[in-house]
Every structure is written in structure tokens, then in C-alpha cells.
């Protein structure tokens, strides 16, 4: 089985990607390479941040690697939190505080339309490729469910009545933004 490094220390993302790619690849996280610190995300877009992370690991270890950056874009907030989703309420990346801030900002807002977007940067044999995925939906007025991570308890994808946090991992992994971007990555890797 081919090995690929996923440039993340986020155990939730790592588990989600491993479940999506279970039959295709052995996915290694950064901890397996002794990288315990997060790679700084200094880009202004999801694409830039994904490229920064995969580029850092490729330069450091000269291995095939992919990384992602994901953002929640809310129409009523002019696309915020967007590229700053993980640290919207502060640098510590506290999901509860991020959710609280979003719900407070949307308190009197009727337009709850939003989307999750993921950009994956793959560096294979020294060349970068990017794949994106998105899922449209809306923001709830309070948290629902206990599965998932990040903003999952307040995001309902279009065509569904429950939040990502109310869905099983299997169900979420069939329709999520990360699953859609990952599917493009898998199709690319199978075609080469």
C-alpha cells in the first residue's frame, strides 16, 4: 500500500482522511515524523495555507505529502471566518469560542447561508497539485450534536435536516467538503 504523509497534527482531520482513504493509502501524520508543532499558516487564502504546509514538509523531508486548509464562509459575515476559521476567536484555536463568536455575530441575522471549503495541496515528485471541495449549507441558531469537530455542531448541509455533528462519520464523510476535495485527490492519484 502506498504511503502518503498528511501534513497535520489535527487528530480529527487525520482520522477523517484515514477513513476516507482506508482502502487506497496508508496515511501518516506529522507526529510519525517527529513534527509536533503546527506549521504556521501565514497565507491570505486557503490555497496559500495548504501550499505553505505541504511545501514545508516536502522541503524538510523530501517526501510525497499533502495538506489541506479548510474554512467556513458565511455570506452575512462577508465570507468570514474563512481562512481564519480555526482561530476566529483567538490564536488558541478554541472551537467552542469560535462557535460562540459566530453565533453572536449572527444573532439578529436571517441570512444563514454558508459553505465549508477545503483546498488540498499535494506535492508529488516535487510538483504541486491542488484540489478543492465545498459543501453549501446554513448556520443554525444553536449547537446540535456531539460528533465531528470545529463548526460541525452549527452547520447543516443543503438537503439535510441535521448538522454535521449529528451525522455519523460515515455519512459526513460521503458529502463533506473534505471528502469532495479528497475524492479529487484520489482520482488524480489513481490516474497517474
N, C-alpha and C positions, 0 to 999 in steps of 0.2 A: 504494500500500500504506500502510495506517495505521501511524503511528509510535507506539510506547509506550516510556516510559522505565522500565527496571528499576532500582530504587534499590539497586544493589550494585556493589562493586568486586571481588567474588569472580569471577575469570575462569572457574572451573569451573561455578559456578551460571549465569553468563551464557551460556556455551556450551551448557549443558544446556537452558536455556529457549529459546535460539535454535533448537536442533534440534527441540524440541517444537513451536514456533510458526512453523516455517520458511515455511509457506505462507500464514499469516494476517496476520502483522505484522512490521514492521521493529523490532527490539528494540535500543534504545540503552542503553548502560551509563552510569554516573556519570562515568567518565573523559571521555566525549564532551561533558560539561557543565563540565569542569574541576574536578570534585569528586573529589579523590584520597584524601581521608581517609574512614575508615569513620564512619558515623553511629552515635553511642553508643547501645547497646541497654540502656536503663535500666528496661525493663518487667519485671514479675514473671511474665508469661506470654508464650507465642509470639504470641498475638493482639495484646498491648500492644506488643511489639517491632516487629511488622510495621507496625502503625499509626503508631508513632513515626517509622519510617524513611520511609514514604510521605508522611506529613504534613509532615515536614521538607522534602522535595524539592518538594512542592506549594507550600508557603509561600514557598520560596526562588525558584522558577522559574515558578510558576503554569502547570504543565503536567500533562497526564494521566500518572499514574505508578502503578506497583505495586511492592510489595516483598514479601519473604517472611521468615519466620523458621522454622527447622526445628530439631527436637530429637529425640534418641534417648531413648526412655523404656524403662528396664529394670525389669521387675517386682521382681526380687530386690533392686534398689537403691532401692526405693520411688519409682520414676519418674525417678531421676537417670540421666544428667546433665540431661535435659530442656532447660529454657530456657538452661542454662549449657553446652550441648553443645560449642560452638565453643571455649570457654575453660575446659573442665573441669579441665585440669591446670595452668592458669595463664593469665594475661591475653594471652599472645602468640599464642594460637590454634594451637598446635603439634599437628597431627593424630597424629603418632607418640606424643607424650607422652600425649595424650588416650586413645588406644587402649591404651597400656601401663597407664594408671591403671585403666581399665575392666576389662581382663583380670586385673589384680592383685586388684581388688575381688571379682571373680567366681571366683577361683582354686579354692575348695572348694565352689562353689555348683552344685547340679544344676538349679535352675530358671533356664534361659537365655532365657526368653520376653521379647521386647522388641518395640517398634514404632518406626518413624520417623513423625513427624507434621510436616506443613508447613501453615502458615497464610499465605495471601496476602491482603494489603490492597491494594485497588485504589481510587485516588481518580480519579474521572471527573467532569468538570464540577463539581468541588468537593464531591462527595458520596462517602463511603467505603462500600465493599462488601467483605465478607470471604468467603474460600473456603478450605476445608480438605481435606486429603487425608492418608491414613495407609496404611501397609502393615505388617502383622503379620509377625513372624518370630522368629528366635532368634540369640543371640550365640555365635560359635564359640569354641574354646579357644585358637586362634592365628590369625594373619593368613593370608589366602588371596587371591591375585590381585593385580594391579597396576593395574587400571583404576579409574575413579571417583576419589573423594576422601573426606576425612573418615573416618567409621567404616565405609565400604563394605567394607574387607577383612575385617571381623569380623561382618557382618550377612548372614544367609541368610533371604530372604523365604519365608514359608509356601508349600509346593507346589514348592519348588526345592531343588536339591542344592548349588548354588554360591552364593557370596557375590555381592553387587552388584559387587565389584571383579573377579570372574571373568567377568562378563557383558559383552557388547558394549554400547556406549552405546545402540544401537537397542533392544536387549532390555530394558535397565534403564529406558529412557525410556517404555516401554509400561506398566510396572507400578509405578513408583516413587511414593512419597508426593508428590513434587513434580509428577510427571506427572498424578496424580489431582487435585490442587488446581488445576493449570494447566488441565486439561480443563474443570473447572467454570468457571474464569475465561473460557475461550474460548467455552463455550456461552452464558454470560451476555453476552459482547460481541457474539456473532453474533445474539442475540435482540433487542438494542436497536436 
